[in-house]
Amino acid sequence: MDEELRVLTERLRAESAASGAPGAPAPYDRLVATADHDELAGVLTAPGHPLWARELAAFRLGVAGDRRAFESLVLLLNHRDPPRCASAAHALARLGDPRTARAAAALATNELRVAYALHPVRLLVELRAPEAVPALITTLRRRLRPHDPYRRVALACVEGLGTLGDDRAVPVLKEALAHPALAEAAVRALGRIPGQR
């Protein structure tokens, strides 16, 4: 079993047990075991399913490359619960939907939701899509304001820009050198960009 799936299923098993009535059928076990993508997609569209069931169905469809999971996974990518964001990012990276990078860039650059931008930023780096570098530059530049509380997002942008190695990031990475919490990572990121060593 894939490690990400193992972590997800353990977390959702506990959620399903906490939300279920004693003696009720085990919908969790059915969703974990089914190979029927239509059944999983039905969980995403039918009313009344709990969040854990929707997440499990979306994740399983996403890693299988079934694009019916896209909208649900994007919603989960922007969830307030970091484990849900992480599992959605993992599934979206494997989904192969051309809309994914654009959606992740929109979430990463949305200042109203910046507290939840960490996983969209990391997903953009993993995808290496054309949207990645501009979105990370925009997000990082905003995080360089005095007293910005989202240092983890800023650090993910710095590290991601280093991984992507695009010289368009050089100016904002040089700005990040002035921030003690980011300076070391910015030096490493600049060292990964051709011509900056």
Disulfide bonds with the S-S distance in Angstrom:
none
